Amino acid sequence: MTFYSHKPLQFQIGKMAVLAGNLLLSIMIIITSMKLRVAIKYNTTAILYHST
């Protein structure tokens, strides 16, 4: 009985951990892409600045 009522809680915790992991991964991907975009923008402006 105790084990039976304990299992769904573990399952919920596992599901929440998976969701949190996915959220963290997507946030990291967004941050990385933003950094890349900024770096590309900075590099292109630097190249344009040097070429003039």
RAFENQUI-V844869 format. One line per field, one symbol per residue. phi: phi as a letter, one per 20 degrees, with the letter a starting at -180 (. if undefined). psi: psi as a letter, one per 20 degrees, with the letter a starting at -180 (. if undefined). A space follows every 10 residues. Layout:
phi: ???
psi: ???
//
This chain:
phi: .ffffefgff ffffffffff ffffffffff ffffffffff ffffffffff fe
psi: gghgihghgg ggggghgggg ggggghgggg gghggggggg ggghhggggh h.
//
